[in-house]
Amino acid sequence: MRKSTALIKEGTLVPAGKRRRGGAVWKNIKKNWQLHLMILVPVTYVLIFYYGPMYGIQIAFRNFTPRKGIWGSDWVGWQHFVDFFTYHDFKTILLNTLAISAYSLFAGFPVPIILALMMHVTRRNTLRKIVQNTSYIPHFISVVVMVGILFQVFNPITGLYGSLYRMLGGTGYPSDIRLNAGSFRHLYVWSGIWQEMGWSTIIYVAALSNVSPELHEAAMIDGAQRWQRVRHVDLPAILPTVAIRLILRCGSILSVGYVKVLLMQNSLNISVSEVISTYVYTYGLGNMKFSYGTAIGLFDSVVNLILLLSVNRLVKWLSGNEMNML
């Protein structure tokens, strides 16, 4: 059968179905213009504040000065990248960033999943609501306040840490772990887990709420115990969500927030606390080396993009080969 076509330009033919689909799109826009008008605000925000600044990426390849502006500044090519890669502390800064990110990923990623599964299997609704509310609250505490609470708790003289030390038979005052380089990563990672674990369970709880009760009933008829149902019914149901979260998390492996690190940083732990973001802030922006800081940020973004695409491809390959992940 010959396909019906429509003439749109000189000698150019397209299937009529495509034109009908295009007309359907405009018809849908006219029909739901209120919804499209509502989404216009966030779309405009993204275009202006996310895509607009991309035009300034070129200063990573220029010797930018505010007096000359972007187009008036001289091109230097890859010089800023070379300066960063040959910086004497480049290896230390990169390893510190990777260590904190990897620690946060491996220690913090499973915690919300476990907490969501535990809340899902809890039969007492009152207990579930109490756990949910108390675990959500830390998310709304600002980083500055959270670090202040952390420093007060681990104060060796007046804090809970010092009181427990003396209560358990210790004499004098314990060492101040806030100033200890070996304790920095543990304090940073576990305080972050405590602050975000409850909030991160929301997406998993939502995924678990879509699990059909009939699956649990069938598993119970087959003699499956509670934790067997969690393993063979609930966990497979949230694996797609887990995979998406893992892909997005790996895409920010070099993005350690500088605010919290700067608040916890001191001269005694700087050997393990100096990361890429703090180096950009203190050296790049602090010394008005805008091009240098932009080059480091661009390097950070490119590496994160490569990791994001690599992990995404890996997850697709595992799913395509139907590998049993349980």
BELFENHU-V364234 format. One record per residue. N is the residue number from 1. SS is DSSP state (hx for helix, st for strand, lp for the rest). PHI is phi in degrees with one decimal (* if undefined). BURIAL is + if it has 16 or more other C-alpha atoms within 10 Angstrom, else -. Layout:
((N	SS	PHI	BURIAL) (N	SS	PHI	BURIAL))
//
This chain:
((1	lp	*	-) (2	lp	-79.9	-) (3	lp	-73.8	-) (4	lp	-75.3	-) (5	st	-130.4	-) (6	st	-134.0	-) (7	st	-80.3	-) (8	st	-115.9	-) (9	st	-143.0	-) (10	lp	-61.7	-) (11	lp	67.1	-) (12	st	-112.7	-) (13	st	-120.6	-) (14	st	-131.4	-) (15	st	-58.2	-) (16	hx	-64.5	-) (17	hx	-61.3	-) (18	hx	-66.9	-) (19	hx	-65.9	-) (20	hx	-65.3	-) (21	hx	-65.5	-) (22	hx	-62.8	-) (23	hx	-65.8	-) (24	hx	-65.8	-) (25	hx	-63.2	-) (26	hx	-65.2	-) (27	hx	-64.0	-) (28	hx	-66.2	-) (29	hx	-64.0	-) (30	hx	-66.4	-) (31	hx	-69.5	-) (32	lp	-112.5	-) (33	hx	-63.2	-) (34	hx	-65.0	-) (35	hx	-66.7	-) (36	hx	-67.8	-) (37	hx	-67.5	-) (38	hx	-65.1	-) (39	hx	-77.7	-) (40	hx	-64.2	-) (41	hx	-65.5	-) (42	hx	-63.8	-) (43	hx	-64.4	-) (44	hx	-62.9	-) (45	hx	-60.6	-) (46	hx	-63.9	-) (47	hx	-63.1	-) (48	hx	-76.9	-) (49	hx	-97.2	-) (50	hx	-113.0	-) (51	hx	-89.0	-) (52	hx	-58.4	-) (53	hx	-63.6	-) (54	hx	-61.7	-) (55	hx	-63.3	-) (56	hx	-82.7	-) (57	hx	-60.4	-) (58	hx	-62.8	+) (59	hx	-69.7	+) (60	hx	-65.6	+) (61	hx	-109.8	+) (62	st	-124.6	+) (63	st	-96.5	+) (64	lp	-73.5	+) (65	lp	-134.1	+) (66	lp	-57.9	-) (67	lp	-65.9	-) (68	lp	-84.9	-) (69	hx	80.0	-) (70	hx	-67.5	+) (71	hx	-74.4	-) (72	hx	-87.4	-) (73	lp	-76.0	+) (74	st	-78.0	-) (75	st	-75.2	+) (76	lp	-124.9	-) (77	lp	67.6	-) (78	lp	-92.9	-) (79	hx	-61.4	+) (80	hx	-66.4	+) (81	hx	-66.9	+) (82	hx	-62.6	-) (83	hx	-61.7	-) (84	hx	-70.3	+) (85	hx	-68.1	-) (86	lp	-98.1	-) (87	lp	-62.5	-) (88	lp	-64.9	-) (89	lp	-105.0	-) (90	hx	-58.7	+) (91	hx	-62.7	-) (92	hx	-63.8	+) (93	hx	-63.3	+) (94	hx	-65.4	-) (95	hx	-66.8	-) (96	hx	-62.5	+) (97	hx	-63.1	+) (98	hx	-65.2	+) (99	hx	-64.5	+) (100	hx	-66.8	+) (101	hx	-65.7	+) (102	hx	-65.4	+) (103	hx	-61.3	+) (104	hx	-63.2	+) (105	hx	-68.4	+) (106	hx	-72.7	-) (107	hx	-86.8	-) (108	hx	-94.1	+) (109	hx	-64.2	+) (110	hx	-74.5	-) (111	hx	-61.0	+) (112	hx	-62.2	+) (113	hx	-65.5	+) (114	hx	-63.0	-) (115	hx	-63.5	+) (116	hx	-64.8	+) (117	hx	-65.1	+) (118	hx	-65.7	-) (119	hx	-67.7	+) (120	hx	-69.1	+) (121	hx	-88.6	-) (122	lp	-69.0	-) (123	lp	-84.0	-) (124	lp	-87.6	-) (125	hx	-64.4	-) (126	hx	-62.6	-) (127	hx	-63.1	-) (128	hx	-62.7	+) (129	hx	-66.4	-) (130	hx	-63.7	-) (131	hx	-63.8	-) (132	hx	-61.3	+) (133	hx	-65.7	-) (134	hx	-68.9	-) (135	hx	-81.6	+) (136	hx	-78.9	+) (137	hx	-56.5	-) (138	hx	-56.9	+) (139	hx	-61.3	+) (140	hx	-89.1	-) (141	lp	-84.6	-) (142	lp	-66.8	-) (143	hx	-61.7	+) (144	hx	-63.1	-) (145	hx	-65.8	-) (146	hx	-63.5	+) (147	hx	-66.3	+) (148	hx	-61.6	-) (149	hx	-62.1	-) (150	hx	-60.3	+) (151	hx	-68.7	+) (152	hx	-70.6	+) (153	hx	-63.7	+) (154	lp	-97.1	+) (155	lp	-68.6	+) (156	lp	-70.3	+) (157	lp	-102.2	+) (158	lp	-110.3	-) (159	lp	-86.3	-) (160	hx	-61.3	-) (161	hx	-60.6	+) (162	hx	-67.6	+) (163	hx	-65.0	+) (164	hx	-64.4	-) (165	hx	-61.5	+) (166	hx	-73.5	-) (167	hx	-65.2	-) (168	lp	-87.4	-) (169	lp	103.4	-) (170	lp	-72.4	-) (171	lp	-106.7	-) (172	lp	72.5	-) (173	lp	-123.3	-) (174	lp	-72.4	+) (175	lp	-67.3	-) (176	lp	-82.0	-) (177	hx	-72.1	+) (178	hx	-67.1	+) (179	hx	-101.5	+) (180	lp	-86.6	-) (181	hx	-63.8	+) (182	hx	-70.7	-) (183	hx	-98.6	-) (184	hx	-59.5	+) (185	hx	-63.4	+) (186	hx	-64.6	-) (187	hx	-64.4	+) (188	hx	-63.9	+) (189	hx	-70.4	+) (190	hx	-74.1	-) (191	hx	-68.5	-) (192	hx	-67.4	+) (193	hx	-63.1	+) (194	hx	-60.9	+) (195	hx	-74.9	+) (196	hx	-112.7	+) (197	hx	-64.5	+) (198	hx	-67.6	+) (199	hx	-63.8	+) (200	hx	-72.7	+) (201	hx	-77.5	+) (202	hx	-57.8	+) (203	hx	-67.5	+) (204	hx	-75.1	+) (205	hx	-62.9	+) (206	hx	-63.9	-) (207	hx	-67.0	+) (208	hx	-69.4	+) (209	lp	-68.6	-) (210	lp	-89.7	-) (211	lp	-70.6	-) (212	lp	-68.0	-) (213	hx	-60.4	-) (214	hx	-63.9	-) (215	hx	-65.5	-) (216	hx	-67.1	+) (217	hx	-63.7	-) (218	hx	-65.1	-) (219	hx	-67.1	+) (220	hx	-66.5	-) (221	hx	-62.8	-) (222	lp	-79.1	-) (223	lp	91.4	-) (224	lp	-74.1	-) (225	lp	-80.6	-) (226	hx	-58.4	-) (227	hx	-73.1	-) (228	hx	-69.1	-) (229	hx	-68.2	+) (230	hx	-61.9	+) (231	hx	-70.9	-) (232	hx	-100.5	-) (233	hx	-118.3	+) (234	hx	-71.3	+) (235	hx	-62.1	+) (236	hx	-61.4	+) (237	hx	-69.3	+) (238	hx	-101.5	+) (239	hx	-59.0	-) (240	hx	-59.6	-) (241	hx	-65.7	-) (242	hx	-60.7	+) (243	hx	-63.4	-) (244	hx	-64.4	-) (245	hx	-63.6	-) (246	hx	-65.9	+) (247	hx	-61.0	+) (248	hx	-66.3	+) (249	hx	-67.7	+) (250	hx	-68.2	+) (251	lp	-75.7	+) (252	lp	-128.0	+) (253	lp	-65.7	+) (254	lp	-98.8	+) (255	lp	-100.6	+) (256	lp	-91.7	+) (257	lp	-59.8	-) (258	hx	-82.0	+) (259	hx	-63.3	-) (260	hx	-65.0	+) (261	hx	-63.4	+) (262	hx	-63.2	+) (263	hx	-68.0	-) (264	hx	-95.9	+) (265	lp	-82.7	+) (266	lp	-149.5	+) (267	lp	-67.1	-) (268	lp	-87.7	-) (269	lp	-113.3	+) (270	hx	-64.9	+) (271	hx	-66.3	+) (272	hx	-114.4	+) (273	hx	-105.3	+) (274	lp	-77.0	+) (275	lp	-119.4	+) (276	hx	-60.4	+) (277	hx	-65.8	+) (278	hx	-70.1	+) (279	hx	-66.2	+) (280	hx	-62.7	+) (281	hx	-68.9	+) (282	hx	-77.0	-) (283	hx	-92.7	-) (284	hx	-72.3	+) (285	hx	-78.3	+) (286	lp	-62.5	-) (287	lp	-98.7	-) (288	lp	58.9	-) (289	lp	-93.9	+) (290	hx	-66.3	+) (291	hx	-66.8	+) (292	hx	-63.9	+) (293	hx	-64.4	+) (294	hx	-65.3	+) (295	hx	-62.6	+) (296	hx	-66.6	+) (297	hx	-62.7	+) (298	hx	-67.2	+) (299	hx	-59.9	+) (300	hx	-58.1	+) (301	hx	-66.5	+) (302	hx	-65.2	-) (303	hx	-63.5	-) (304	hx	-62.1	+) (305	hx	-64.5	+) (306	hx	-62.6	-) (307	hx	-65.1	+) (308	hx	-60.1	+) (309	hx	-67.1	-) (310	hx	-67.0	-) (311	hx	-66.7	+) (312	hx	-61.0	+) (313	hx	-65.4	-) (314	hx	-63.7	-) (315	hx	-64.0	+) (316	hx	-63.5	-) (317	hx	-65.8	-) (318	hx	-64.8	-) (319	hx	-68.0	-) (320	hx	-67.3	-) (321	lp	-89.8	-) (322	lp	52.0	-) (323	lp	-78.7	-) (324	lp	-80.4	-) (325	lp	-92.6	-) (326	lp	-101.9	-))
//
